[in-house]
């Protein structure tokens, strides 16, 4: 369990809208990226304001359907498991999760005849903003109330001054008061059927749900986060999918891990990228730094396929891609290296890599994923053309090659010295490096420089 001292009994220090509803109304709360009962800002406010609250979730085909090219099965499975656990918790309170399938705004439009108000927590992507604006319009047209609340970030969107540099942003917001988490002791959930509800899909795999998240918080207090980059060790928190889907609130994580400023700083990186994309929607289809729109990427299909399959001849790159393909996850250090390799070694458009990661990551977050790819491609908030020697990175962060051996079966029988010098040998069933990384990085530098100079002229 999370420490009781972390929780407040009420919404202190929150500037919420004055109560406008009577106690005898039926309200609808829509879960999205907040799959929990405790410290759920919009849900608790709905339970406080309304006689009964319908706890609902909408499976939107634009997100969970196969037509979504950015859909990650690993992320969907994590979400489904979390929803099943949320449903179990609601059943303990005599209710259940009301599940609907369809376009979210249309489902809500149909439910407005039965409810007096819609409550939800804000989301920040262009799709979410479009969807929520339609919901708001439907509510206005039918004389119903819609209330939305900031819940997902530590930072209010009103505190973001369109910063382009993380350090500047961080220095401004890091000392702002973060409200304490709030326990949810309400039980006034709706219990009857409204019709047209769906059953949740069954659980898939083991990951997901608030119980796992709470265990990971306890684990995170014990790990040596300073060694998080040593990829064979388990010094990662593994909390990112729980934050993405909101099985834990950002405030619960913040107060639980406040002693680790390195982790807290990562939480603010999440805020930074989310709000940067919120105020600059164009980053989802072009570089933040527009002068790099003209880079002439090679986009070689053969090289791309080798990267996707983890057959580049660079062991740490191949280990990372194979781990991603198998379980939808990999250490942050390896995410950075694989992304660097695709963009600045293989000369493939960062947007192709962004999309591939989106289709695999268990913790896929559109804004964070976009921010990370633009950072490594040096077309976003970072003004340095960063270069990483994949061999030195492998020796430094996987010195015994345990991580590589775990994921690249062909190299399991070789000792670390051979693996760290694989380019010198002919290894059974393992490819030679598909390119000379140094030559390719120099070519990438010239491509960037040519593009930049053409814009100056």
N, C-alpha and C positions, 0 to 999 in steps of 0.2 A: 504494500500500500504506500501511497505517497504520504509524506509527513503532514499531519493535520495542521501543523503550524504554518504551512504554506498557504492555507486557505483563509479567505475572509468570509464572514457570514452574510455580507451584503455587497452591493455594487458601490463601494466607496470610490470616490475620485473618478467616476465615469460620468461624462456629460451625455446622458441619454435623453430622449424626447420625453417630455412630460406625459404622463399617462392620459390617453385620450379615449380609452375603451372602458366600457362598463364590465362588471364582473360576470355578466350573464351572457357572454358571447362565446362563439366557437371560433377558434383560431387555427390556422394551418402553419406549421413550421416545416420548412424544407431543409433537410440535411443535404449538404454538398461536401465541402472539404472540412467537415467538423463532426466526424462520426463518433461522438461521445455524448454523455449526459452531463458530467461535471464540467464546470468552467466553460460552458457553451453560452456565449453572451446572448445571442438571439433567442435560443431555446429557453433559457432561464427567464428572460424578460417576457417572453410569451406566456410562460407558466405563471408568472407574477401578475400579468395584466388580465388574463383571460380565465373564464370559468373552466373551459376544457380546451386542450390543445391536441391537434392531430399531428403526430410525428411521422413525417412522410419522406420518402426518397423516390426520385424519378430516374429510371434507367433510360437515358436519352440516346437514341441510335446514332446521333451525330458524334457521340463520345464513345459509346461501347460497341457500336456497329462496325462491321468490316470495312465500310466505306471510309472510316476514319484512318487515314494513312499514318497517323501518329499514334495509333492505339498500341499499347503495350499489354500483352497477355499477362505478363508478370504483375504489372500494376493493377490490372482488372481483377486478377485472382486475389491479390492482397485486399482490394476494396471489398470484394464479395465476402471474404472471410471476416473482415471488420464489420460489415453490415449484418452478417449472421450473429455475431457476438452482440452487436447493438440491439438486435431484435430480441435476443435472449434476455438482455437487461431490461428492456421495456416490458417483456412478458412477466418478469418478476414484479413489476409495478402494475400488473393487471391490464396492460395494453399490448401493443405490438407495433412493429414498423409497417406503415402503410406504403406498399411498393406499387409504383405505377410505371408503365412503359409508354414512351412517346416523346414528342418534342416538349421540353419542360414547360415552356410558356403556354402551349396549347393545353397540356394536362391541367395546369393551374387555372387557366381560363375556364375549363369545364368544372373545376371544383369550386369556383367562386360563388356558384349558386347556393352552396351549402355552408359557406363560411363567411365570417365578417371581416377577417383581417388575415394578411399573409406576413409572416415573419421569416427572416433569413439573415444569414451573415454574408457580408460582402465578399465578392471574388473580384479578381483584378485583370484577367486576360481580356483581349478584345471580344472573344466569343461570349464570355461571361457578362461583360458590360452590355453587349447587344441583347442578350437573352433577358437580363434583368430590367433593361429599359422597356422591353415589350411587356414584361410582367407588370411593371409599374403603370404602364399605359392602360392595360386591361383593368387594373384595380381602379384607376381614376375614372375610366369609362363606366364602371359599374357601381361607383360610389363606395368601393371597399378601401380599406386602409392597407398600405404596405409599409412595413418598417424593416430597415436593414441596419446592420451594426458592424462595426469594425471588430474583428475577432482574430484574424489569421496572422497578423504581424505584431511585433513589438512596437513598431513605429506607426503613427497615424499618417495617412496619406497627406494630410494638411501640413505636416512637418517636413515634407520633402520638397525642396526648392529646385527640383530638376538638377540635382547634383550629377556631375560626370566623373567624380573621383570618390572612391570609397572612403579614403582616409578623412577627407573633408566632411563627408556625411557622418561617418562614425564619431568623429570628435564633437559633432553637434548633438547627436542623439544619445550617446552612450550614458550620459548622466541624467537623462530624463527619468522621472519616476515611472516604474512599471507597476500597474495595479496587480494586486495579489489574486491568485486563482479563487474561484467561488465554487463551493460545493453545491450540488443540486439535490435538495431534499424534497422537492415537489413531487406530488403523485397525481395531479389533476390532468392525466392524459385521457384522451378519448378512447372508448373501448368498443364501440359498435362498428358495424360495417357500413361503408359508404358505397360499396359496389365498384366493380371494375378494378379491384386490387389484384396484384399478381403475387405469386410466391417467389421468394428469393431463390436464385440458383444455389445449389449445394456448395459446401465449402470445397475449395481447391487448394491442395498443398497445406503447408504448416504455418506460413507467415501471415501476420495480420492480427488485428484486434487489440483492444486496449490492455488486456492482461499481459500480452507480450510486451507492449510498450512500457508498462510499469516495471516489468522485470528488467528491461533494457536500461531504464533510468538508474535502477539500483546497480546494474553492472557498470554503467558509465562512470559511477562514482569511484570505481575500483581500478579502472584501466589507466595505463600510462599514456595519456593523449599526446605527450611530447614525442612519442615514438609511433604516431599514427601512420607515418610514411613508410615504415618498414613493413612491406606488404605481406610478408609471411606470418606476421604477428597479428593478433586480434585486438588491436588497440584503437579500433573504430567504435563509434557509439551505435551504429546501425539504426539511428533514430529517424533518419530522413524520410522514409516512407510513412512513418507515424505522424510526422509533422505535415507531410503532403496531404494525407487523408484525414488528419485531425483526430486520430484516436487519442492523442495527447494534445493539450493546448500548448501554444508557444510559451505561455506564462508558467505553466507547470514545469516545462523543461527548463526555462530560465531560472526559476527559483530553486529547483532541485539541483542544478549544476552551477550555481552562482560562484562557487569556489574555483571553477575552471574558466578563467577568462579567455583562454584559447577557444573553448567551445562556444562561449557567449559571443565572441567575435564572429564566429561562423553563423550564428543566428542572425546577426546584423547584416552579414553578406546576403543572406536570403532576403531580408527586407529590402536591401539596396537594389538587388536585381529585379525584385517584384515591382517596386515603385518606379524604377527606371523604365521598365517596359510599360507600366501603366500610363506614364506620361509621354512615352515615345513609342507608340504602337508600331511604327514603321520598322522597328528592329526585328520584327518577326519575318520580314522579307528583304531587308537590306542592312548593310553595316550601319552602326551608329555613326561612325566616321564615313560620311558619304564619299570622301575622296578616294576610298578604296572600292567603290562600285565597279571600277573599270579593270580590276585584276582579271587577266585572261587565264583562267584556270585550265589545266590540261584535262581533268576529269576522265582519265584513262580507265576504261571499264575493267581491264585485266588487273590493274593495280588496286582498284577499288574492291574487286571481288577477293583478292588475296588478303586485304585488310579485314573485310567482313568475316572471312572464314578463319582468320588467325593463321595465315600461311605466308607471312612476309619474310621469314628468315631472321627476324629480330625477336628473340625468345620472350622478352617481357611484353612486347606488343602483342605477340600471338597468345600469350597466357591471358592477358587482359581481355582480348576479344573473345576468346573461347569461354572465359568465365561469364562475360556479359551474355553470350548466346545461350549458355546453359542455365544460369540462375538469375539473370537480369540485374546483376550487380558487379561492381569491382571497386577496389580502393580508389580514393580520390587521386592519389599520386599516379595510378595507372590510367585513370580517366584522362588526366592531363597529358600523359605521354602518348596514349593512343590518338587523342585528338590532335596533338602537335604533329604526330607522324603523318596523319592523313592530310593535314593542311599544308605543312611546310616541308614535308619530305616527298609525299606523293603528289602534291600540288592539285588537290581535289577541293572543290568549293566547300567551305565550312558548313554551309546549309545542308549539304548532303549528309555530312556526319551528324549534324544536329538532328536531322530527321531519323537517321538510323538509331541513334541513342534513344530518341523518344519512343521508338517502336520496341525497345527492349528493356529499358530501365524500370525497375520495380518502384523507384521513387521519382518517376518522371514528373517534373514540374516545368511547364512551358517557359516561364520567365527565367528561372534559375538555369535551366539547360541552355537557353539562348544566351544568357549572360556569360556563362562559362565558355561556350564555343566562340563567342566574339572576343573574349579575353585572350584565349589561346591563339586565335587567329590574328591578334593585334589589330582588330578593326573596330573594337568597342571602346571600353573605358581605359584600356591600358595602352600607353603610348610607346611601349618598349617592344621591339621585335625580339621576343624571347626564343631562345634556342636551347634544346636539351639533347645532350649526347646520349642516345638510348643505351649504349654499352656501359657508360659510366653510371648512368642512373640505375641500371640493373645491378652492377657491382655494389653500389652504395646502399640501395634499399632492399636488395634480395641477395645478400652476400653468399649465402649457402645455396642459392637457387632453389630453395624449398617451394616458393610460390610458383616458379616456372614449372618445376616438376609436378606440382599438384594439378596443373591445368594442361600441360603439353605432354601427352603420353609418350610421344616419340623420344623425349629427352629424359624420361624418368630414370633410365639406367646410367646416364652419364654423370660424372662428377662436376662440381660447380666450376672448376677451372676451364673445362672444355666448353661448358655452356656459356660462360662469360667470354669465350673466344670462338664462338661457333662459326663465325665468318671465316676462320682459318682452316676449318675442317670440312670434310665431306661426311655428313652424319646420316645414318640409315633412316630413310623415310622422312627426313626433315630437310626443307628447302634451303638453298643458299639465299643470302639477302637479295631481295628482288630489285633493289636499287642501292647505290652508294649514297648514304644519307648525307654526307658532307657536300658532295657535288650538288645534290638536289636542294639543300638548304641555301646554297649560294645562288642557285637559279631562282629560288623563291624570293630572295632578297632583291634580285634584279627586277623581278616581276612587280614587286611592291614599289620599288623606286621608280620604275617607268610609269606606273599608274599614277603615283603621287605627283611626279613632275609634269605629267600631261594635264593634271588638274590645275597646277600652279600657272601654267601658260594660259 
